[in-house]
Amino acid sequence: MMRLAMSLAIGLAVASPAAAECYADYKAKQDDPLRLHYGVAQVSDGNCSPGGAEGELGPRLAGDGWTLLNVLSTFGPEGLDERKASAGAYFLRY
């Protein structure tokens, strides 16, 4: 019985999909006075499309008075380094 339980546990551990990381780069604005920013944020795997990321990022940004203008793209961790300098203070802030 113990052997069966161990086999099952090992099988489940091996069969579990690896957690993928998903990120989105976006543009947002604030009014009065007009301020714009470009940023990079992590989004859930279920929202790893520009449309899905918009639904997740909009409320996050709105909490700080920002309006999401658009999501430019979604990508994996391999795209973070090339966007870090452009995002500046808004790199993984939201």
N, C-alpha and C positions, 0 to 999 in steps of 0.2 A: 504494500500500500504506500509506503514511504517513497519507494522508487517511482511509482506512478505520479505521486504529487510533485516530486522533483522534476520529472520529465515534463509534466504539464507546465510547471513554472518556467522552466528553461525554454520550452516551446513558445510560450506567450511572450517572453522577453525578446526572443529572436524575431518573432513575427510582428511585433509592434513597430509601426512606421516611425522613422526618425522625425522629430519635430523640425519642420522647415522654417526658415526665417523669411519673413516678407517685409519689405520696406516700400515706402512711396515717397516720391518727391512731389512737391506741391507749391502753389503760389497762394498767398493770402493777403488781405488788406484790412486796414482800419480806417475809419472816416473821422474827419474833424479833429485834428488835421489828417490829411491823407498820408498813410504809411503803408508800404508794401514790404513783403518779405518772401524769400524763397526758403523752403525748409525740407528736411528729410525726417520722416517719422516711421516707427515700426507699426505695422498693422497685423491683425490676426490672419492666420493662414486662410480662413474662410472668406476674407475680404481682399484676397491678393489679386485684385484686378482694379483698374482705375475707377470703375463705377462702384465697386464694393468699398474701396478705400475712401471714396468721397463720403459715403454714409458713415464711416467710422471716424474720419478726421473732422468733419464739419462740427459736430458737437464738442469735440475736444478743443478746437480752436475758439469756438464761440464762448466757451467758458472764460477765456481771457480777452474777449472783445474783438476777436479776429473773425473775418468772414472768409471762408474758403473760396477762392476763385476757381481753381481747377487742380486736378491731380495730373501731373505730367506723365508719370509712368510708375509701374511697380516692378520690383526687382529683388534679387536675393542678396546675401551678404557680400557677394563679389562686387557689387556696385557701390558700396559705401565709401571706400577710399577716394574714388574720383569725384564724389559729391561733397565731401566733408568741408573743404575750403569754401566752396560756394555757399553752403548753408550757414556757415559761421555759427552764431549764437543759436540758430534754429536747427542745428544738427541734433536729431533725436530728442529735442525738447518736448515735443508733443507726441 
